[in-house]
Amino acid sequence: MPTWDLEERFSQWPEYKHDDRGKYADPSLKNLLKGAAKVQNLQVEIGTEIDGVQLSALDAKGLDELALFAAQRGLLVFRNQDLKDKSPEKILDTVRHFGRLHVHSIII
């Protein structure tokens, strides 16, 4: 069984100032939802299902609107994504739009 060494310490992460990309978004979400075939709220206050939008094809404006929409709805479900066909570098570049990637210190 894995155990945790209570004496083990890790270096501190360097200082980082997060920039919330949602504050740059167009509230109409026109870049995010322009190709959407279906946008359906799952509950009144939380969750939206979106079909017809490829996350891998969004430009910076669309990604900013994605950040805003996620903050507003709390949960977004995107159907029929093509991410399995994209390179790891493309996926990481898309995710980096939202800020620094988190790297876990230990893998057990």
Secondary structure, 3 states (H helix, E strand, C coil): CCCCCCCCCCCCCCCCCCCCHHHHCCCCCHHHHCCCCEEEECCCCCCEEEECCCHHHCCHHHHHHHHHHHHHHCCEEECCCCHHHCCHHHHHHHHHCCCCCCCCCCCC
